[in-house]
């Protein structure tokens, strides 16, 4: 399985996309989801991931713990949007970012138009409304992309 970046993207976007997928796959493995199962459907990790985050001692977290959790959830969310919603990672200019760019997911909405969502922002919003609910996080990203409910594939 190869994660996708936007057509004609530079090496940085491809590396970002592949790194995000690799991180999501490692997270799934850490919570006990076999690689084959995760590769077939990233939502296979949903129950275990929800259980994992629900048990974290968030009140004891230091900044480095929050950064790691944020990165892990961004990777998982990105993987779901790329693999189940035909999303593509893109790098866009951003005056608000210290790097002058940010990585977003772009996907076709139900109306056929392309929409973008910034997974880092979606996860940060989730942190502001504890407890962390993985399905709510996915739903918020899907709403921004104007896609329908997750469909069962199989």
N, C-alpha and C positions, 0 to 999 in steps of 0.2 A: 504494500500500500504506500503510495506516495502522496504526500499532502500537496495541495495545489496553491500556487501563487498566481497572480494575475498574468494574463498573456503578455509577453513582451517585457516582463518584469526583470529587474536587475538581480544580480547574484545575492544581494543583501536580503531581498524579499524572499527568495527561494530558501536561503539559509534560515531566515526567521520562521518560515512556514514549516520546514523540516524539523527545526529545533522544537517548535511548539508541539508538533505531532509526537516527536520522540518523548518529550516531557510528559504529555498526556498518557502515552502508552506506559511509561515508567510508573506514573501515578496509579494507573489501573492495575499494573502488576503488583504494586505495593499493597493494594487493598484486596488482592487475591483473585483478580479477574484474569483468566488465561489470555495470552496474547492473541490467539486465534479468535476467541470470542470478542475481544475488544476490537480487533481489526474488522470483524464482520459487522459490528455495530457499537459505536462508542457509548451508546446508552446502556450497554451491558454493565458499565461501571457505575451507573446512577445510584442504585440502592447502596452499594458499598461505600461510594463517595459520600452520600448523605449521612450514612452511619458514622463514617470517619469524622466529618466536620462537626457533626452534632456532639461528638465526644471530646472534641478538643477543648483544653482549658483556656479559652480565649482571654479570660481575665488575667491570666498569667503570661500572656504573650509579650515578647519584646519586639522591637521594631523589625529585627531580622526574621522573626517568626511570621509576622504579618506579611512581609515582603515575599517570603517563600510560599505562603498560602495563597497570596494574591497571584503570583506567577503560576502556580499549579492550577488554580481555578480558571485563569485566563486561557491557559493551554487547553484544558478540558472543554471550556466553552467554545473556543475557536475550533477545536476538532469536531464538535457536534455541528457547528454551523457550516463548516467546510464539507464534512462528509454526509450530512443529512439534509442540508439546505442549499447545496450547490454553491456555497460561498467560496470566495477567493480572498486570500490575504493580499492587501495592498498597502503601500507606503504612501502617505499623503503629507503634504506640507502642513505645518501647524505652527502658527505664531505663539500659541500657548505652551508648546512643549519646549523644554530646555534644549532638546536636540534639533528643533525646528522641523521635526516630522513626527508622525505617529503611525502605528500599524493599525489598520482597520480591517474588518471583514466586509466585503461587498457581495451582495446576493440579489437575485431577482425576486421581487415581491410578487404577490398574486396577480397584480395588474401588469406584470411583465417589465416594469421599470426597475432599474438597479437602485438599491438602497445600501447605506453603509451604517455600521455600528462599530463602536470602539469597545472591544471586550474589556479593556482595563477599566473604563468608566462603568460598565455594567457591573463588574465585580466590586468596584469601590462603592457603588450604590448599595449593593447587597450588604457590605460591611457596615453601612450606616443604618441598616434595618435588621439588626440581629433578632432572632437567630438566623443563621445562614440557611437558606432554602435553595437547593440546587435547581429544583424545577422552576421556582420563581425567577431565578437568575436566567435560565434558558428562555422562559416566557418573555421576560423583559427584552432580551436581545431579539427574539423573534418578532416582537411587536415593533421594534425599531426597524427591522428589515421588512415588515409588512408581509410576513409569510403566515400560512395557516398553522393549525395545530400539528404536532408531530404525528406522522402517520406510521403505522406498523408496516414494516417491509418483510415480506417472507412468503 
